[in-house]
Amino acid sequence: MRIGIVQGDITTRDVDAIVNAANSSLLGGGGVDGAIHRAAGPELLEACRELRRTTLPHGLPVGAAVATPGFRLPVKWVIHTVGPNRHAGQTDPELLSSCFRESLAVAREIGAKSVAFPAISAGIYGWDAQEVAEVAFDAVSAYADSPGGAPDLVEFVLFSESTTAVFRSVFGG
Ligand code: APR
């Protein structure tokens, strides 16, 4: 499994799946959630509403992950996950680690061979980029060694220069 650290806009990445830092409602928001919904088009919100009407009537729990098609995005799938919100007292790194692990497990289920992650929880949800990078590094490294096949490529796509520098220092890139 190759790991890439990229500065840029995750909605432009040409991979099989991008991960969305969503909220439990799955009905859109700001940040990367807003950017992904804008780029994917209204069909994405409709697919999320369908999930709420069927398999996820109470929304997506923190640390869980679910896939939808990518619609107008260049990717086949969007994997939605909900990071812990530090402002709501959700400070357990295990919740954040679960976002990376569960998203990779969904990627394996759908057969995505290349997956791009944003810095989950490092924006509106108030987590420090350094801690997010360390949790991401541990979770993805552990997953790479697990049986059942990790993706060929995992990218971290960071919006700002400072977050990119933090991820590069943690991942040794
Ligand atoms: N591409 C890549 N990264 C992005 C993009 C983008 N287009 N837009 C924002 N980011 C970065 C932010 O700079 C931050 O480093 O993604 C990281 C995560 O920030 P948020 O999108 O705010 O996500 P999060 O902190 O997990 O908060 C989730 O925000 O957008 C709402 O609906 C969402 O309620 C949820 C909350």
Residues whose N, C-alpha, C, O or C-beta is under 5 A from the ligand:
A	BS01	APR	G8 D9 I10 T11 A21 A22 N23 G28 G29 G30 G31 V32 D33 G34 A35 G83 P118 A119 I120 S121 A122 G123 I124 Y125 G126 V157 L158 F159
